[in-house]
Amino acid sequence: MWQPTREPLTVTELNAYTRRLLAGDPLLRGLDVTGEITGYKLHAPSGHHYFTLKDENSRVPCAMYRQHAMTGLDFKPEDGMRVTVRCSASLYERDGKFQLYVNSMHKAGQGDLFIRFEKLKRKLMAEGLFDPARKREIPSMPRTIGIATSISGKGKDDIIRVARQRNPGIGIILSPCAVQGEGAAEEIARAIERLNANGESDVILVGRGGGAMEEMWAFNEEVVARAIAASRIPVISCVGHETDFTIADFVADLRAPTPTGAAVLAVPEVSALKQELNQMLKRVANALEGGQRVRRLQLDRLSASPAMTRPLQHLIEPRRSLLERLSQRLGAAVPAITQTRRHRLDELTASLRAMNPASVLERGYAIVRQDGAIIPRACAVDATKPVFVRFSDGEITAVITENKQGND
């Protein structure tokens, strides 16, 4: 039976001992370490800076506290920058995490990713792909939005949730693709092309949630930039967080700070539109009533004027009586008109929802397309080509393996 040779250490004791060993090594104090910044974050409440330094083979987490940043940092760190830090190596006891505690930081040249980013940015800018004149206006009342993103990512869920909150009848077509890793850029480009081939989307949202610069690098690739530029449908980019910028953001017709922000920019809020219409109707009613009061006051002043002689009273009184009757009829008509318009708006809204293909899809049906056309019967399918099957929550591509045709 196994027996310990000495009293076991607790995790806290082990981490404290290791930290003391590292702190007592003179080689690990006053270090100068050079690497490329990735995953940089400034913690706003505390003012502390957190990032990772990396080279071709390894990486190490770093922390630069506010008091050191105030005296040892004279530029804004960014992902992709190559820097040299003066630091001490130690262990963060609570998490057992080895990291560098940075006292000062200096630029040491540009990192490889940053150089690639700037090179492609200059190339595409020279070609005019960033020119505001070529950017198209985002439709104000889209019926359907297309989404090019990962099917498993949180960004997709955020877009769909916010879009449906703002307009429950909005159509949504999902064109799934990888958003990081090898081949992701080509998949994103193909997802944009599929949405253009489908042709039902009024606007395309392209992006993903936040991450390190390497994780979002697919949106800095030329193939994605050119797919966005070639899109016949207006494109909104929504990559990462508000502080993250990619080549896709510069090429897109509109940049959103986050996927959630893209849904807000793309989909108008139906309840707000109804409220705006009601306010317009109220302003019209108020204007009519105000004009009526002004005319009545003018008539009263005119009838009380000394210049008006008694023989004219028989002309004034009938007109005053007529004006009062018209005023009563107008006062009764305005609410009725307002109610009729509001009722008509509700009918149109219900009619639009009933005609919306998304309502049919929600009941379990699907729409099959091939070569951009709807396939109504099995006999119309070309088995040598793929088909696109649209459900209520997205679209898939399928290959025909068997075609069983029934009687009409």
Contacts in CASP RR format, 6 or more apart in sequence:
PFRMAT RR
TARGET T0000
AUTHOR 0000-0000-0000
METHOD contacts of the structure
MODEL  1
MWQPTREPLTVTELNAYTRRLLAGDPLLRGLDVTGEITGYKLHAPSGHHY
FTLKDENSRVPCAMYRQHAMTGLDFKPEDGMRVTVRCSASLYERDGKFQL
YVNSMHKAGQGDLFIRFEKLKRKLMAEGLFDPARKREIPSMPRTIGIATS
ISGKGKDDIIRVARQRNPGIGIILSPCAVQGEGAAEEIARAIERLNANGE
SDVILVGRGGGAMEEMWAFNEEVVARAIAASRIPVISCVGHETDFTIADF
VADLRAPTPTGAAVLAVPEVSALKQELNQMLKRVANALEGGQRVRRLQLD
RLSASPAMTRPLQHLIEPRRSLLERLSQRLGAAVPAITQTRRHRLDELTA
SLRAMNPASVLERGYAIVRQDGAIIPRACAVDATKPVFVRFSDGEITAVI
TENKQGND
9 17 0 8 1.000
12 93 0 8 1.000
15 91 0 8 1.000
15 93 0 8 1.000
15 94 0 8 1.000
15 96 0 8 1.000
16 93 0 8 1.000
18 91 0 8 1.000
18 96 0 8 1.000
19 90 0 8 1.000
19 91 0 8 1.000
19 93 0 8 1.000
22 28 0 8 1.000
22 89 0 8 1.000
22 90 0 8 1.000
22 91 0 8 1.000
22 98 0 8 1.000
23 29 0 8 1.000
23 88 0 8 1.000
23 90 0 8 1.000
28 88 0 8 1.000
28 89 0 8 1.000
28 90 0 8 1.000
29 88 0 8 1.000
29 89 0 8 1.000
30 86 0 8 1.000
30 87 0 8 1.000
30 88 0 8 1.000
30 103 0 8 1.000
31 86 0 8 1.000
31 87 0 8 1.000
31 88 0 8 1.000
31 89 0 8 1.000
31 100 0 8 1.000
32 84 0 8 1.000
32 85 0 8 1.000
32 86 0 8 1.000
32 87 0 8 1.000
33 53 0 8 1.000
33 60 0 8 1.000
33 84 0 8 1.000
33 85 0 8 1.000
33 87 0 8 1.000
33 100 0 8 1.000
34 53 0 8 1.000
34 82 0 8 1.000
34 83 0 8 1.000
34 84 0 8 1.000
34 85 0 8 1.000
34 108 0 8 1.000
35 53 0 8 1.000
35 54 0 8 1.000
35 55 0 8 1.000
35 82 0 8 1.000
35 83 0 8 1.000
35 84 0 8 1.000
35 108 0 8 1.000
36 53 0 8 1.000
36 54 0 8 1.000
36 55 0 8 1.000
36 80 0 8 1.000
36 81 0 8 1.000
36 82 0 8 1.000
36 83 0 8 1.000
36 111 0 8 1.000
36 112 0 8 1.000
36 113 0 8 1.000
37 51 0 8 1.000
37 52 0 8 1.000
37 53 0 8 1.000
37 77 0 8 1.000
37 78 0 8 1.000
37 79 0 8 1.000
37 80 0 8 1.000
37 81 0 8 1.000
37 82 0 8 1.000
37 83 0 8 1.000
38 51 0 8 1.000
38 52 0 8 1.000
38 53 0 8 1.000
38 54 0 8 1.000
38 59 0 8 1.000
38 79 0 8 1.000
38 80 0 8 1.000
38 212 0 8 1.000
38 213 0 8 1.000
38 214 0 8 1.000
39 51 0 8 1.000
39 52 0 8 1.000
39 79 0 8 1.000
39 211 0 8 1.000
39 212 0 8 1.000
39 213 0 8 1.000
40 49 0 8 1.000
40 50 0 8 1.000
40 51 0 8 1.000
40 77 0 8 1.000
40 78 0 8 1.000
40 79 0 8 1.000
41 49 0 8 1.000
41 50 0 8 1.000
41 51 0 8 1.000
42 48 0 8 1.000
42 49 0 8 1.000
43 49 0 8 1.000
43 50 0 8 1.000
46 66 0 8 1.000
47 66 0 8 1.000
47 69 0 8 1.000
48 63 0 8 1.000
48 64 0 8 1.000
48 65 0 8 1.000
48 66 0 8 1.000
48 69 0 8 1.000
49 63 0 8 1.000
49 64 0 8 1.000
49 65 0 8 1.000
49 69 0 8 1.000
49 73 0 8 1.000
49 77 0 8 1.000
49 102 0 8 1.000
50 61 0 8 1.000
50 62 0 8 1.000
50 63 0 8 1.000
50 64 0 8 1.000
51 61 0 8 1.000
51 62 0 8 1.000
51 64 0 8 1.000
51 77 0 8 1.000
52 59 0 8 1.000
52 60 0 8 1.000
52 61 0 8 1.000
52 62 0 8 1.000
52 212 0 8 1.000
53 59 0 8 1.000
53 60 0 8 1.000
53 62 0 8 1.000
53 83 0 8 1.000
53 85 0 8 1.000
53 100 0 8 1.000
54 60 0 8 1.000
60 98 0 8 1.000
60 99 0 8 1.000
60 100 0 8 1.000
61 97 0 8 1.000
61 98 0 8 1.000
61 99 0 8 1.000
61 100 0 8 1.000
62 85 0 8 1.000
62 87 0 8 1.000
62 99 0 8 1.000
62 100 0 8 1.000
62 101 0 8 1.000
62 102 0 8 1.000
63 99 0 8 1.000
63 100 0 8 1.000
63 101 0 8 1.000
63 102 0 8 1.000
64 73 0 8 1.000
64 85 0 8 1.000
64 101 0 8 1.000
64 102 0 8 1.000
64 103 0 8 1.000
64 105 0 8 1.000
65 101 0 8 1.000
68 102 0 8 1.000
68 103 0 8 1.000
68 104 0 8 1.000
71 104 0 8 1.000
72 103 0 8 1.000
72 104 0 8 1.000
72 105 0 8 1.000
73 104 0 8 1.000
73 105 0 8 1.000
75 107 0 8 1.000
77 83 0 8 1.000
77 105 0 8 1.000
78 114 0 8 1.000
79 113 0 8 1.000
79 114 0 8 1.000
79 212 0 8 1.000
79 213 0 8 1.000
80 110 0 8 1.000
80 111 0 8 1.000
80 112 0 8 1.000
80 113 0 8 1.000
80 114 0 8 1.000
80 117 0 8 1.000
80 213 0 8 1.000
81 107 0 8 1.000
81 109 0 8 1.000
81 110 0 8 1.000
81 111 0 8 1.000
81 114 0 8 1.000
82 107 0 8 1.000
82 108 0 8 1.000
82 109 0 8 1.000
82 110 0 8 1.000
82 111 0 8 1.000
82 114 0 8 1.000
83 105 0 8 1.000
83 106 0 8 1.000
83 107 0 8 1.000
83 108 0 8 1.000
83 109 0 8 1.000
84 105 0 8 1.000
84 106 0 8 1.000
84 108 0 8 1.000
85 100 0 8 1.000
85 102 0 8 1.000
85 103 0 8 1.000
85 104 0 8 1.000
85 105 0 8 1.000
85 106 0 8 1.000
86 102 0 8 1.000
86 103 0 8 1.000
86 104 0 8 1.000
86 105 0 8 1.000
87 100 0 8 1.000
87 101 0 8 1.000
87 102 0 8 1.000
87 103 0 8 1.000
88 100 0 8 1.000
88 101 0 8 1.000
88 103 0 8 1.000
89 98 0 8 1.000
89 99 0 8 1.000
89 100 0 8 1.000
89 101 0 8 1.000
90 98 0 8 1.000
90 99 0 8 1.000
90 101 0 8 1.000
91 97 0 8 1.000
91 98 0 8 1.000
91 99 0 8 1.000
92 98 0 8 1.000
92 99 0 8 1.000
110 118 0 8 1.000
113 213 0 8 1.000
113 214 0 8 1.000
113 217 0 8 1.000
113 220 0 8 1.000
116 220 0 8 1.000
117 220 0 8 1.000
117 247 0 8 1.000
120 220 0 8 1.000
120 222 0 8 1.000
120 225 0 8 1.000
120 247 0 8 1.000
121 247 0 8 1.000
121 250 0 8 1.000
123 222 0 8 1.000
124 130 0 8 1.000
124 222 0 8 1.000
124 225 0 8 1.000
124 247 0 8 1.000
124 250 0 8 1.000
124 251 0 8 1.000
125 250 0 8 1.000
128 134 0 8 1.000
129 225 0 8 1.000
129 226 0 8 1.000
129 229 0 8 1.000
129 250 0 8 1.000
129 251 0 8 1.000
130 250 0 8 1.000
130 251 0 8 1.000
134 229 0 8 1.000
135 252 0 8 1.000
135 253 0 8 1.000
135 254 0 8 1.000
136 234 0 8 1.000
136 253 0 8 1.000
137 234 0 8 1.000
137 253 0 8 1.000
138 203 0 8 1.000
138 234 0 8 1.000
138 236 0 8 1.000
138 253 0 8 1.000
138 254 0 8 1.000
138 265 0 8 1.000
138 266 0 8 1.000
139 202 0 8 1.000
139 203 0 8 1.000
139 234 0 8 1.000
140 268 0 8 1.000
141 268 0 8 1.000
142 170 0 8 1.000
142 201 0 8 1.000
142 202 0 8 1.000
142 203 0 8 1.000
142 266 0 8 1.000
142 267 0 8 1.000
143 170 0 8 1.000
143 171 0 8 1.000
143 202 0 8 1.000
143 356 0 8 1.000
144 170 0 8 1.000
144 171 0 8 1.000
144 172 0 8 1.000
144 173 0 8 1.000
144 200 0 8 1.000
144 201 0 8 1.000
144 202 0 8 1.000
144 358 0 8 1.000
145 163 0 8 1.000
145 170 0 8 1.000
145 171 0 8 1.000
145 172 0 8 1.000
145 173 0 8 1.000
145 201 0 8 1.000
145 202 0 8 1.000
145 203 0 8 1.000
145 204 0 8 1.000
145 205 0 8 1.000
145 266 0 8 1.000
145 267 0 8 1.000
146 172 0 8 1.000
146 173 0 8 1.000
146 174 0 8 1.000
146 175 0 8 1.000
146 195 0 8 1.000
146 201 0 8 1.000
146 203 0 8 1.000
146 204 0 8 1.000
146 205 0 8 1.000
147 156 0 8 1.000
147 159 0 8 1.000
147 160 0 8 1.000
147 172 0 8 1.000
147 173 0 8 1.000
147 174 0 8 1.000
147 175 0 8 1.000
147 204 0 8 1.000
147 205 0 8 1.000
148 175 0 8 1.000
148 177 0 8 1.000
148 188 0 8 1.000
148 191 0 8 1.000
148 192 0 8 1.000
148 195 0 8 1.000
148 204 0 8 1.000
148 205 0 8 1.000
148 206 0 8 1.000
148 207 0 8 1.000
149 155 0 8 1.000
149 156 0 8 1.000
149 159 0 8 1.000
149 174 0 8 1.000
149 176 0 8 1.000
149 177 0 8 1.000
149 179 0 8 1.000
149 191 0 8 1.000
149 205 0 8 1.000
149 206 0 8 1.000
149 207 0 8 1.000
149 208 0 8 1.000
149 259 0 8 1.000
150 156 0 8 1.000
150 176 0 8 1.000
150 177 0 8 1.000
150 178 0 8 1.000
150 179 0 8 1.000
150 208 0 8 1.000
151 174 0 8 1.000
151 176 0 8 1.000
153 179 0 8 1.000
153 208 0 8 1.000
153 209 0 8 1.000
154 209 0 8 1.000
155 207 0 8 1.000
155 208 0 8 1.000
155 209 0 8 1.000
155 259 0 8 1.000
155 260 0 8 1.000
156 174 0 8 1.000
156 259 0 8 1.000
158 258 0 8 1.000
158 259 0 8 1.000
158 260 0 8 1.000
158 263 0 8 1.000
159 205 0 8 1.000
159 238 0 8 1.000
159 259 0 8 1.000
159 260 0 8 1.000
159 262 0 8 1.000
159 263 0 8 1.000
160 172 0 8 1.000
160 263 0 8 1.000
160 393 0 8 1.000
161 263 0 8 1.000
162 260 0 8 1.000
162 261 0 8 1.000
162 263 0 8 1.000
162 264 0 8 1.000
162 267 0 8 1.000
163 170 0 8 1.000
163 172 0 8 1.000
163 263 0 8 1.000
163 266 0 8 1.000
163 267 0 8 1.000
164 170 0 8 1.000
164 172 0 8 1.000
166 263 0 8 1.000
166 264 0 8 1.000
166 267 0 8 1.000
166 268 0 8 1.000
166 269 0 8 1.000
166 270 0 8 1.000
167 267 0 8 1.000
167 268 0 8 1.000
167 269 0 8 1.000
167 270 0 8 1.000
168 270 0 8 1.000
168 353 0 8 1.000
169 352 0 8 1.000
169 353 0 8 1.000
169 356 0 8 1.000
169 358 0 8 1.000
169 359 0 8 1.000
170 267 0 8 1.000
170 358 0 8 1.000
171 356 0 8 1.000
171 357 0 8 1.000
171 358 0 8 1.000
172 358 0 8 1.000
172 393 0 8 1.000
172 394 0 8 1.000
173 195 0 8 1.000
173 198 0 8 1.000
173 200 0 8 1.000
173 201 0 8 1.000
173 390 0 8 1.000
173 394 0 8 1.000
173 395 0 8 1.000
174 393 0 8 1.000
174 394 0 8 1.000
174 395 0 8 1.000
175 191 0 8 1.000
175 192 0 8 1.000
175 194 0 8 1.000
175 195 0 8 1.000
175 198 0 8 1.000
175 395 0 8 1.000
176 191 0 8 1.000
177 184 0 8 1.000
177 187 0 8 1.000
177 188 0 8 1.000
177 190 0 8 1.000
177 191 0 8 1.000
178 184 0 8 1.000
178 187 0 8 1.000
178 188 0 8 1.000
178 218 0 8 1.000
179 188 0 8 1.000
179 207 0 8 1.000
179 208 0 8 1.000
179 216 0 8 1.000
179 218 0 8 1.000
179 219 0 8 1.000
180 208 0 8 1.000
180 214 0 8 1.000
180 215 0 8 1.000
180 216 0 8 1.000
180 217 0 8 1.000
180 218 0 8 1.000
181 217 0 8 1.000
181 218 0 8 1.000
183 218 0 8 1.000
184 218 0 8 1.000
185 218 0 8 1.000
185 219 0 8 1.000
185 221 0 8 1.000
185 223 0 8 1.000
185 224 0 8 1.000
186 223 0 8 1.000
188 206 0 8 1.000
188 207 0 8 1.000
188 218 0 8 1.000
188 219 0 8 1.000
188 223 0 8 1.000
188 224 0 8 1.000
188 227 0 8 1.000
189 223 0 8 1.000
189 224 0 8 1.000
189 226 0 8 1.000
189 227 0 8 1.000
190 227 0 8 1.000
191 206 0 8 1.000
192 204 0 8 1.000
192 206 0 8 1.000
192 224 0 8 1.000
192 227 0 8 1.000
192 228 0 8 1.000
192 231 0 8 1.000
192 235 0 8 1.000
193 227 0 8 1.000
194 388 0 8 1.000
194 397 0 8 1.000
195 201 0 8 1.000
195 204 0 8 1.000
195 231 0 8 1.000
195 233 0 8 1.000
196 204 0 8 1.000
196 231 0 8 1.000
196 232 0 8 1.000
196 233 0 8 1.000
197 372 0 8 1.000
198 369 0 8 1.000
198 372 0 8 1.000
198 388 0 8 1.000
198 395 0 8 1.000
199 233 0 8 1.000
199 372 0 8 1.000
201 233 0 8 1.000
202 233 0 8 1.000
202 234 0 8 1.000
203 233 0 8 1.000
203 234 0 8 1.000
203 235 0 8 1.000
203 236 0 8 1.000
203 266 0 8 1.000
204 231 0 8 1.000
204 233 0 8 1.000
204 234 0 8 1.000
204 235 0 8 1.000
204 236 0 8 1.000
205 235 0 8 1.000
205 236 0 8 1.000
205 238 0 8 1.000
205 256 0 8 1.000
205 259 0 8 1.000
205 262 0 8 1.000
205 263 0 8 1.000
205 266 0 8 1.000
206 219 0 8 1.000
206 224 0 8 1.000
206 228 0 8 1.000
206 235 0 8 1.000
206 236 0 8 1.000
206 237 0 8 1.000
206 238 0 8 1.000
206 239 0 8 1.000
206 248 0 8 1.000
206 252 0 8 1.000
207 219 0 8 1.000
207 237 0 8 1.000
207 238 0 8 1.000
207 239 0 8 1.000
207 240 0 8 1.000
207 248 0 8 1.000
207 259 0 8 1.000
207 262 0 8 1.000
208 216 0 8 1.000
208 219 0 8 1.000
208 238 0 8 1.000
208 239 0 8 1.000
208 240 0 8 1.000
208 259 0 8 1.000
209 239 0 8 1.000
209 240 0 8 1.000
209 241 0 8 1.000
209 258 0 8 1.000
209 259 0 8 1.000
210 216 0 8 1.000
210 239 0 8 1.000
210 240 0 8 1.000
210 241 0 8 1.000
210 244 0 8 1.000
211 240 0 8 1.000
211 244 0 8 1.000
216 239 0 8 1.000
216 240 0 8 1.000
216 244 0 8 1.000
216 246 0 8 1.000
218 224 0 8 1.000
219 237 0 8 1.000
219 239 0 8 1.000
219 246 0 8 1.000
219 247 0 8 1.000
219 248 0 8 1.000
219 249 0 8 1.000
220 246 0 8 1.000
220 247 0 8 1.000
220 248 0 8 1.000
221 247 0 8 1.000
222 247 0 8 1.000
224 247 0 8 1.000
224 248 0 8 1.000
225 247 0 8 1.000
225 248 0 8 1.000
225 250 0 8 1.000
225 251 0 8 1.000
228 235 0 8 1.000
228 237 0 8 1.000
228 248 0 8 1.000
228 251 0 8 1.000
228 252 0 8 1.000
229 251 0 8 1.000
234 253 0 8 1.000
234 254 0 8 1.000
235 251 0 8 1.000
235 252 0 8 1.000
235 253 0 8 1.000
235 254 0 8 1.000
236 252 0 8 1.000
236 253 0 8 1.000
236 254 0 8 1.000
236 255 0 8 1.000
236 256 0 8 1.000
236 262 0 8 1.000
236 265 0 8 1.000
236 266 0 8 1.000
237 246 0 8 1.000
237 248 0 8 1.000
237 249 0 8 1.000
237 251 0 8 1.000
237 252 0 8 1.000
237 254 0 8 1.000
237 255 0 8 1.000
237 256 0 8 1.000
237 262 0 8 1.000
238 255 0 8 1.000
238 256 0 8 1.000
238 257 0 8 1.000
238 258 0 8 1.000
238 259 0 8 1.000
238 261 0 8 1.000
238 262 0 8 1.000
239 246 0 8 1.000
239 248 0 8 1.000
239 249 0 8 1.000
240 258 0 8 1.000
240 259 0 8 1.000
241 257 0 8 1.000
241 258 0 8 1.000
242 257 0 8 1.000
242 258 0 8 1.000
249 255 0 8 1.000
254 265 0 8 1.000
256 262 0 8 1.000
256 264 0 8 1.000
256 265 0 8 1.000
270 349 0 8 1.000
274 345 0 8 1.000
277 341 0 8 1.000
277 342 0 8 1.000
277 345 0 8 1.000
278 342 0 8 1.000
281 337 0 8 1.000
281 338 0 8 1.000
281 341 0 8 1.000
281 342 0 8 1.000
282 338 0 8 1.000
285 334 0 8 1.000
285 335 0 8 1.000
285 338 0 8 1.000
288 330 0 8 1.000
288 334 0 8 1.000
289 330 0 8 1.000
289 331 0 8 1.000
289 334 0 8 1.000
292 327 0 8 1.000
292 330 0 8 1.000
295 323 0 8 1.000
296 323 0 8 1.000
296 327 0 8 1.000
299 316 0 8 1.000
299 319 0 8 1.000
299 320 0 8 1.000
299 323 0 8 1.000
302 308 0 8 1.000
302 316 0 8 1.000
303 313 0 8 1.000
303 316 0 8 1.000
303 320 0 8 1.000
308 316 0 8 1.000
353 359 0 8 1.000
357 367 0 8 1.000
358 392 0 8 1.000
361 367 0 8 1.000
361 390 0 8 1.000
361 391 0 8 1.000
361 392 0 8 1.000
362 392 0 8 1.000
364 391 0 8 1.000
364 392 0 8 1.000
366 389 0 8 1.000
366 390 0 8 1.000
366 391 0 8 1.000
367 374 0 8 1.000
367 389 0 8 1.000
367 390 0 8 1.000
368 374 0 8 1.000
368 375 0 8 1.000
368 381 0 8 1.000
368 387 0 8 1.000
368 388 0 8 1.000
368 389 0 8 1.000
368 390 0 8 1.000
369 375 0 8 1.000
369 387 0 8 1.000
369 388 0 8 1.000
369 390 0 8 1.000
370 381 0 8 1.000
370 382 0 8 1.000
370 385 0 8 1.000
370 386 0 8 1.000
370 387 0 8 1.000
370 388 0 8 1.000
371 382 0 8 1.000
371 385 0 8 1.000
372 388 0 8 1.000
375 381 0 8 1.000
375 387 0 8 1.000
377 405 0 8 1.000
377 408 0 8 1.000
378 403 0 8 1.000
378 404 0 8 1.000
378 405 0 8 1.000
378 406 0 8 1.000
379 405 0 8 1.000
381 387 0 8 1.000
381 400 0 8 1.000
381 403 0 8 1.000
383 400 0 8 1.000
383 403 0 8 1.000
384 400 0 8 1.000
385 400 0 8 1.000
386 397 0 8 1.000
386 398 0 8 1.000
386 399 0 8 1.000
386 400 0 8 1.000
387 397 0 8 1.000
387 398 0 8 1.000
387 399 0 8 1.000
387 400 0 8 1.000
388 395 0 8 1.000
388 396 0 8 1.000
388 397 0 8 1.000
388 398 0 8 1.000
389 395 0 8 1.000
389 396 0 8 1.000
389 397 0 8 1.000
389 398 0 8 1.000
END
